[in-house]
Amino acid sequence: MLAFRRILYLFYIGTYLARMHIVSYIASIINSLLWFLVIFGPTLMFSPDPVRALRTFLPGTLAFTAASVGMWVSTEFLRWYVYHGLTDMFRECGLNVFHYLVLGVHIDVLVHVVLSYFLIAAAASFYVVSDIGLILPSNALLFIIAVILAIATYILCGALLALLYTITPLGGVWTNIIQMAVLVGTIIPPTILPRPELALINPATIVAELVRASYGTNIISVDLLIPLTPILFITYIILGYLISKLCEKHIARYGIRYRM
């Protein structure tokens, strides 16, 4: 019960912070929309089967965005907030990067990521075949499962990047490079690999594949995805927590590297 109250309190803080950053959220959603249309619009237009192409590439945007937002939240905590002393303030209150990821997860994933996805999907459907009905998954349950797993993916990817920020001189450019690696298995389907299952090394791949499965365009079998989902959800959360604790111990001993 106490842990549940703490989570609710973190959500309250996160909601307040989200209100302060509403303009940034709007800008990010618009940026995601334009990015997808500019990069993948021509791919869909010239595809022999634009509907299938849409339902194959588009699901990857949800998984990719969840992982990317988690990474940039860690960047905010360990790079941008450092300049204003806010990182130290959070830590003095007993909150590490894991808590910071959790406090905004309900806004970042359930609102920002999902809203961005459906806006991109709606725009892309008109861009390709002028049928907004294409964005509706045929299996809503698989889509909901994917969104729930995206929460754990967000936390794990954020924690992993936090560890790199803590123990290395990693900067913003490297963050972008790491994000590009997350493309494989998400927006870039697993079919490019000798064995599609290898793409599951990317924590966001299973989210993308579950969304694809909700449209019937998945590459990795649902018979493998469904049993893996609860295992990976728990594993991602536990790993995210343990990695965040490791970051905090390193910071307590060596401090935080100041980055431009």
Backbone hydrogen bonds, N-H to C=O, Kabsch-Sander energy under -0.5 kcal/mol:
donor,donor_aa,acceptor,acceptor_aa,energy
5,R,1,M,-2.1
6,R,2,L,-2.0
7,I,3,A,-2.1
8,L,4,F,-2.3
9,Y,5,R,-2.1
10,L,6,R,-2.3
11,F,7,I,-2.4
12,Y,8,L,-2.0
13,I,9,Y,-2.1
14,G,10,L,-2.7
15,T,11,F,-2.5
16,Y,12,Y,-1.9
17,L,13,I,-2.5
18,A,14,G,-2.4
19,R,15,T,-1.8
20,M,16,Y,-1.2
21,H,17,L,-1.1
22,I,19,R,-0.9
25,Y,21,H,-2.0
26,I,22,I,-2.2
27,A,23,V,-2.5
28,S,24,S,-2.4
29,I,25,Y,-2.3
30,I,26,I,-2.3
31,N,27,A,-2.4
32,S,28,S,-2.4
33,L,29,I,-2.2
34,L,30,I,-2.5
35,W,31,N,-2.7
36,F,32,S,-2.2
37,L,33,L,-2.1
38,V,34,L,-2.5
39,I,35,W,-2.3
40,F,36,F,-2.8
41,G,36,F,-0.7
41,G,37,L,-1.0
44,L,40,F,-2.4
45,M,41,G,-2.4
46,F,42,P,-2.1
47,S,44,L,-0.8
53,A,49,D,-2.4
54,L,50,P,-2.5
55,R,51,V,-2.1
56,T,52,R,-1.0
57,F,53,A,-2.9
58,L,54,L,-2.1
60,G,57,F,-1.0
61,T,57,F,-0.5
61,T,58,L,-2.0
62,L,58,L,-0.7
62,L,59,P,-0.7
63,A,59,P,-1.2
64,F,60,G,-2.9
65,T,61,T,-2.4
66,A,62,L,-2.1
67,A,63,A,-2.2
68,S,64,F,-2.7
69,V,65,T,-2.9
70,G,66,A,-1.8
71,M,67,A,-1.8
72,W,68,S,-2.3
73,V,69,V,-2.0
74,S,70,G,-1.7
75,T,71,M,-2.0
76,E,72,W,-2.1
77,F,73,V,-2.0
78,L,74,S,-2.6
79,R,75,T,-1.6
80,W,75,T,-1.4
81,Y,76,E,-2.9
83,Y,79,R,-0.7
83,Y,80,W,-0.8
84,H,81,Y,-0.7
85,G,82,V,-1.2
86,L,81,Y,-1.7
87,T,81,Y,-0.8
89,M,85,G,-1.5
90,F,86,L,-2.5
91,R,87,T,-2.3
92,E,88,D,-2.6
93,C,89,M,-1.1
94,G,91,R,-1.7
95,L,90,F,-2.5
96,N,94,G,-0.6
100,Y,96,N,-2.0
101,L,97,V,-2.2
102,V,98,F,-2.4
103,L,99,H,-2.6
104,G,100,Y,-0.7
104,G,101,L,-0.6
105,V,101,L,-0.5
105,V,102,V,-1.0
106,H,102,V,-0.5
107,I,104,G,-0.6
108,D,104,G,-3.1
109,V,105,V,-2.3
110,L,105,V,-0.9
111,V,107,I,-1.0
112,H,107,I,-3.3
113,V,108,D,-2.1
114,V,109,V,-1.7
115,L,111,V,-2.5
116,S,112,H,-2.5
117,Y,113,V,-2.2
118,F,114,V,-2.3
119,L,115,L,-2.2
120,I,116,S,-2.6
121,A,117,Y,-2.9
122,A,118,F,-2.5
123,A,119,L,-2.4
124,A,120,I,-2.8
125,S,121,A,-2.4
126,F,122,A,-1.7
127,Y,123,A,-2.2
128,V,124,A,-1.8
129,V,125,S,-2.2
130,S,125,S,-1.6
131,D,125,S,-0.8
134,L,131,D,-1.7
135,I,132,I,-1.7
136,L,133,G,-1.3
138,S,214,S,-1.4
139,N,214,S,-1.8
140,A,138,S,-0.5
143,F,139,N,-1.4
144,I,140,A,-2.4
145,I,141,L,-2.4
146,A,142,L,-2.1
147,V,143,F,-2.0
148,I,144,I,-2.3
149,L,145,I,-2.5
150,A,146,A,-1.8
151,I,147,V,-0.9
151,I,148,I,-0.8
152,A,148,I,-0.9
153,T,149,L,-2.1
154,Y,150,A,-2.5
155,I,151,I,-1.8
156,L,152,A,-2.5
157,C,153,T,-2.8
158,G,154,Y,-1.9
159,A,155,I,-2.3
160,L,156,L,-2.7
161,L,157,C,-2.1
162,A,158,G,-2.0
163,L,159,A,-2.1
164,L,160,L,-1.7
165,Y,161,L,-2.5
166,T,162,A,-1.8
167,I,163,L,-2.3
168,T,164,L,-1.5
170,L,164,L,-0.6
175,T,171,G,-1.5
176,N,172,G,-1.7
177,I,173,V,-1.8
178,I,174,W,-2.5
179,Q,175,T,-2.0
180,M,176,N,-1.8
181,A,177,I,-1.2
182,V,178,I,-1.1
182,V,179,Q,-0.6
183,L,179,Q,-0.6
183,L,180,M,-1.0
184,V,181,A,-1.1
185,G,188,I,-3.0
186,T,183,L,-1.4
188,I,183,L,-2.4
192,I,189,P,-1.4
193,L,190,P,-1.9
198,L,195,R,-2.2
199,A,196,P,-1.8
200,L,197,E,-1.8
201,I,198,L,-1.7
202,N,199,A,-1.8
205,T,202,N,-1.8
206,I,202,N,-0.5
208,A,204,A,-1.9
209,E,205,T,-2.7
210,L,206,I,-2.0
211,V,207,V,-2.0
212,R,208,A,-2.6
213,A,209,E,-2.5
214,S,210,L,-1.4
215,Y,211,V,-0.6
215,Y,212,R,-1.4
216,G,212,R,-0.8
217,T,212,R,-2.5
224,L,221,S,-1.2
225,L,221,S,-2.1
226,I,222,V,-2.6
228,L,224,L,-1.4
229,T,225,L,-1.6
231,I,227,P,-0.7
232,L,228,L,-3.2
233,F,229,T,-2.5
234,I,230,P,-2.0
235,T,231,I,-2.3
236,Y,232,L,-3.2
237,I,233,F,-2.0
238,I,234,I,-2.5
239,L,235,T,-2.9
240,G,236,Y,-2.6
241,Y,237,I,-2.2
242,L,238,I,-2.7
243,I,239,L,-2.9
244,S,240,G,-1.9
245,K,241,Y,-2.1
246,L,242,L,-2.0
247,C,243,I,-2.2
248,E,244,S,-2.2
249,K,245,K,-2.3
250,H,246,L,-2.0
251,I,247,C,-2.6
252,A,248,E,-2.6
253,R,249,K,-1.4
254,Y,250,H,-3.0
255,G,251,I,-2.4
